[in-house]
């Protein structure tokens, strides 16, 4: 094991040396596909500021108002659909069966900005803390049973709903689950259909404006929801420096959000208007920026570090795989855990750190 680690870090050292000698000697093309979410804004903002050129990148950015599993399905249909994708941990791990991908970094944490939403007169809201270990969560076995939930299956919503139901000793067969596009859920509910929906920001803003209330957030039901940057396996093997440049550019945006989120309110409003066609308030934009914890390269390296033990990313992967029967809503199906394991690598972050450090 030690000899393999030595070879790995020798390889990293060689790449860093190559980078220092030929820093940004050519423009690297990169096809990036992201969801209409906060992490896509930070990438878009970097491009608007010209940082992609500063880091020697020519980024073709696609922002889609869909769920992460849809980006994974794009890759299954067309292996060249994207070089880098940004998806939640569930579609990254569970939705990647049969795909050759690499986890390269972390976009943010969605746990506090993903919610189970119900009508303001829902009987689910009449009971709070029915499970004493979760005093902030609304609902009870009696008020949740037989309710209809709109979710995007095989997304983080499946994971969140499974956790929520387990708090009350319920399972999927105790409720009705309707699969669909999250962008349609508010209209479905407005038309009198269903009882609850699971949405993530910025769709939560529209739901709140229509009067819907949160029964629980992902974090309140112990659902860990990091957004992962993933790369096509063959692209990652052949273009580690290109991916490192992308992570370094993202790190620059992360630094601004950590130090001065207020300065990003105007650009965030513009981004949301461009890609959603909707107007969002300054208050929501600032709240949403602060509701998405982001991680510097050094912080991400700690989460990817597996030198002395299993890394946090490996533990997350193992945890999700262990829950695949619940997440996939097929409790009787048989699964081979090996088909979902991708062995996270800190290679790209280590090269990115060299880039960032060289610019200080």
C-alpha positions in Angstrom: 0.0 0.0 0.0 2.8 2.4 0.9 4.6 1.9 -2.5 1.3 2.7 -4.3 0.9 5.9 -2.3 4.5 6.9 -3.0 3.9 6.4 -6.8 0.7 8.4 -6.5 2.3 11.4 -4.9 5.4 11.1 -7.1 3.0 11.4 -10.0 1.4 14.5 -8.4 4.8 16.1 -7.9 5.6 15.6 -11.6 2.3 17.1 -12.6 3.0 20.1 -10.4 6.4 20.6 -11.8 5.0 20.5 -15.3 2.4 23.0 -14.3 5.0 25.4 -12.9 7.1 25.3 -16.0 4.2 25.4 -18.5 1.6 27.3 -16.5 -1.4 28.1 -18.7 0.7 27.6 -21.9 -2.5 26.6 -23.7 -6.2 27.1 -23.4 -8.0 24.0 -22.2 -11.6 23.4 -23.4 -14.0 22.1 -20.8 -17.6 21.1 -21.1 -19.4 21.7 -17.8 -23.0 20.7 -17.1 -24.6 22.0 -13.9 -28.0 22.3 -12.3 -29.9 25.6 -11.8 -28.5 25.9 -8.3 -26.1 27.9 -6.2 -22.9 26.1 -7.3 -23.7 26.8 -10.9 -23.8 30.5 -10.0 -20.3 30.4 -8.6 -19.0 28.8 -11.9 -21.0 31.3 -14.0 -19.7 34.2 -11.9 -16.2 33.1 -12.4 -16.7 33.0 -16.2 -18.4 36.5 -16.1 -15.3 37.8 -14.2 -13.1 36.3 -16.9 -11.4 33.9 -14.5 -11.8 31.0 -16.9 -9.4 32.8 -19.2 -7.2 33.7 -16.3 -6.9 30.0 -15.5 -6.4 29.0 -19.1 -9.8 27.5 -19.6 -12.4 27.8 -22.3 -15.6 26.7 -20.5 -18.7 25.6 -22.3 -21.3 26.0 -19.5 -24.7 24.4 -19.6 -27.1 25.2 -16.7 -30.3 23.0 -16.6 -33.4 23.2 -14.5 -33.5 19.5 -13.8 -32.3 17.0 -11.1 -28.9 15.5 -10.9 -30.1 12.1 -12.0 -31.1 13.7 -15.3 -27.5 14.8 -15.9 -26.3 11.3 -15.1 -28.9 9.9 -17.6 -27.5 12.4 -20.2 -24.2 10.7 -19.8 -25.7 7.3 -20.3 -27.3 8.4 -23.6 -24.3 10.3 -24.8 -20.9 9.6 -23.2 -19.6 13.0 -24.3 -22.5 15.0 -22.9 -20.2 16.7 -20.4 -16.7 16.6 -19.1 -17.6 17.9 -15.6 -21.0 17.6 -14.0 -22.3 18.9 -10.7 -24.9 16.7 -9.0 -26.0 15.7 -5.5 -24.3 12.9 -3.7 -27.2 10.5 -4.4 -27.2 10.7 -8.2 -23.4 10.8 -8.1 -23.2 7.5 -6.2 -26.4 5.7 -6.8 -27.2 7.1 -10.3 -23.7 6.4 -11.6 -24.1 2.6 -12.1 -22.5 1.6 -15.3 -20.7 4.9 -15.7 -17.0 5.6 -15.5 -16.7 8.7 -13.4 -14.4 10.3 -10.8 -15.4 12.5 -7.8 -13.1 15.5 -8.1 -14.4 18.1 -5.6 -17.3 19.5 -3.6 -19.5 22.3 -4.8 -21.4 23.0 -1.5 -23.7 21.6 1.1 -27.4 21.6 0.2 -28.6 20.1 3.5 -30.1 23.4 4.9 -31.6 24.6 1.6 -33.5 21.4 0.7 -36.9 21.1 2.2 -40.0 18.9 2.6 -42.8 21.4 1.8 -46.5 21.2 2.6 -49.6 23.4 2.4 -50.0 25.8 5.3 -53.2 24.0 6.4 -51.6 20.5 6.2 -52.3 18.4 9.3 -48.6 17.4 9.1 -47.8 20.9 10.5 -50.1 20.3 13.5 -47.6 18.0 15.2 -44.0 19.0 15.9 -41.4 16.8 17.7 -43.4 13.6 17.6 -40.0 12.0 17.5 -38.3 13.5 20.6 -34.9 13.0 19.1 -35.9 15.4 16.2 -37.8 18.2 18.0 -37.8 20.6 15.0 -39.4 18.1 12.5 -43.1 18.3 11.8 -45.4 15.3 11.3 -46.4 12.1 12.9 -47.1 8.5 11.8 -50.8 9.3 11.7 -50.5 12.6 9.8 -48.0 11.4 7.2 -49.4 8.0 6.4 -51.2 7.8 3.0 -50.0 11.2 2.0 -48.8 11.9 -1.6 -45.2 13.2 -2.0 -43.9 14.7 -5.2 -40.2 13.9 -5.6 -37.6 13.3 -8.2 -36.7 9.6 -7.8 -33.0 8.6 -7.6 -32.2 12.1 -6.4 -31.4 13.5 -3.0 -35.1 13.8 -2.5 -35.4 10.0 -2.3 -32.8 9.9 0.4 -34.4 12.7 2.3 -37.8 11.2 2.2 -36.5 7.8 3.3 -34.9 9.5 6.3 -38.1 11.4 7.1 -40.3 8.4 7.0 -37.9 6.3 9.2 -38.2 8.9 11.9 -41.8 7.8 12.3 -41.3 4.1 11.6 -42.8 4.4 8.2 -41.7 3.2 4.8 -42.4 4.0 1.1 -45.4 1.7 1.0 -47.0 3.8 3.7 -47.2 6.8 1.4 -47.7 7.5 -2.3 -44.7 8.7 -4.2 -45.0 10.5 -7.5 -41.9 11.0 -9.7 -41.6 14.2 -11.7 -39.6 17.3 -12.6 -39.2 19.5 -9.5 -39.8 22.6 -11.6 -43.5 21.4 -12.0 -44.2 20.5 -8.4 -45.5 23.9 -7.3 -48.0 24.0 -10.1 -49.1 20.5 -9.3 -49.7 21.5 -5.7 -51.4 24.7 -6.7 -53.8 22.7 -8.8 -54.8 20.7 -5.7 -52.7 17.6 -6.4 -50.6 15.8 -3.7 -49.8 16.7 -0.2 -46.1 17.4 0.0 -43.1 18.0 -2.3 -39.3 18.0 -1.8 -37.5 20.9 -3.4 -34.1 22.5 -3.3 -33.1 26.1 -3.7 -34.0 28.2 -5.6 -37.3 26.3 -6.2 -38.0 26.6 -2.5 -38.3 30.4 -3.0 -41.2 30.0 -5.4 -42.9 27.5 -3.1 -42.5 29.8 -0.1 -44.0 32.7 -2.1 -47.0 30.4 -2.8 -47.5 29.9 0.9 -46.0 26.4 1.3 -44.3 25.7 4.6 -41.3 23.5 5.5 -42.1 20.3 7.5 -38.3 19.6 7.7 -35.0 20.3 6.0 -32.6 17.7 4.9 -30.3 18.6 7.7 -33.1 18.1 10.3 -33.6 14.5 9.2 -29.9 13.7 9.1 -29.6 13.7 5.3 -26.1 14.7 4.2 -26.4 16.4 0.8 -23.1 17.7 -0.6 -23.1 18.7 -4.2 -20.2 16.8 -5.9 -18.2 17.8 -8.9 -17.7 14.7 -11.0 -15.7 14.1 -14.2 -16.0 11.7 -17.0 -13.6 8.9 -16.2 -11.6 9.0 -19.5 -11.4 12.8 -19.4 -10.2 12.7 -15.8 -7.4 10.3 -16.6 -6.2 12.4 -19.6 -6.8 15.9 -18.3 -6.0 16.2 -14.6 -4.5 19.7 -15.0 -7.6 20.9 -16.8 -9.8 19.7 -13.9 -7.4 21.2 -11.4 -7.7 24.6 -13.1 -11.5 24.4 -12.9 -11.3 23.6 -9.2 -8.8 26.5 -8.7 -11.2 28.9 -10.4 -14.1 27.7 -8.3 -11.9 28.2 -5.2 -11.6 31.9 -6.1 -15.4 32.3 -6.1 -15.6 30.3 -2.8 -13.2 32.8 -1.2 -15.5 35.7 -2.2 -18.6 34.0 -0.8 -16.9 33.2 2.4 -15.5 36.7 2.9 -18.1 39.0 1.3 -21.4 37.2 0.3 -23.2 40.6 0.1 -21.1 41.5 -2.9 -22.6 38.5 -4.8 -26.3 39.4 -4.3 -26.6 41.4 -7.5 -24.8 38.9 -9.7 -26.8 36.0 -8.1 -30.1 37.8 -9.0 -28.9 38.3 -12.6 -27.9 34.6 -12.8 -31.3 33.4 -11.5 -33.1 35.8 -13.9 -31.1 34.6 -16.9 -31.6 30.9 -16.3 -35.0 30.8 -14.6 -36.7 33.9 -16.1 -37.8 34.8 -12.6 -37.1 37.7 -10.2 -35.7 36.9 -6.8 -35.4 39.4 -3.9 -32.2 40.6 -2.5 -33.2 39.1 0.9 -33.6 35.6 -0.6 -30.4 35.8 -2.6 -28.3 36.8 0.5 -30.1 34.2 2.6 -29.5 31.5 -0.1 -25.8 32.3 -0.4 -25.4 32.0 3.3 -27.5 28.8 3.4 -25.0 27.0 1.1 -21.8 26.3 3.0 -18.8 26.1 0.6 -15.3 24.6 1.1 -11.9 25.9 0.3 -9.5 23.5 -1.4 -7.7 22.9 1.9 -11.0 22.0 3.5 -11.9 19.7 0.6 -8.6 18.0 0.9 -9.3 17.1 4.5 -12.6 15.5 3.4 -10.9 13.5 0.6 -7.9 12.5 2.8 -7.7 8.7 3.2 -4.0 8.5 4.3 -4.6 7.2 7.8 -8.2 6.1 7.5 -11.3 6.0 5.3 -12.0 9.6 4.0 -15.2 11.4 4.7 -16.1 11.1 1.0 -15.5 7.4 1.1 -17.7 7.1 4.2 -20.4 9.0 2.6 -20.3 6.8 -0.5 -20.4 3.6 1.7 -23.3 5.1 3.7 -25.4 5.8 0.6 -24.6 2.4 -0.9 -25.8 0.8 2.3 -29.1 2.6 1.9 -29.6 1.9 -1.8 -32.7 -0.3 -1.3 -34.5 2.6 0.5 -33.2 5.3 -1.9 -34.2 3.3 -5.0 -37.6 2.5 -3.5 -37.1 -1.2 -4.3 -36.4 -2.8 -0.9 -36.6 -6.4 -2.3 -34.1 -5.8 -5.1 -30.6 -7.2 -4.9 -27.6 -4.9 -5.4 -23.9 -5.4 -5.8 -22.2 -2.6 -3.9 -19.1 -2.9 -6.1 -21.2 -1.6 -9.0 -21.6 1.8 -7.3 -18.1 2.3 -5.8 -15.8 4.8 -7.5 -12.8 5.3 -5.1 -12.7 9.1 -4.6 -9.3 10.6 -5.5 -7.7 13.8 -4.1 -5.3 14.0 -7.1 -7.2 16.9 -8.8 -7.5 18.9 -5.6 -3.8 18.5 -4.8 -2.8 19.8 -8.2 -5.4 22.7 -7.8 -3.8 23.5 -4.4 -0.4 23.9 -6.2 -2.0 26.3 -8.7 -3.7 28.4 -6.0 -0.6 28.5 -3.8 1.6 29.5 -6.7 -0.7 32.6 -7.3 -0.5 33.9 -3.7 
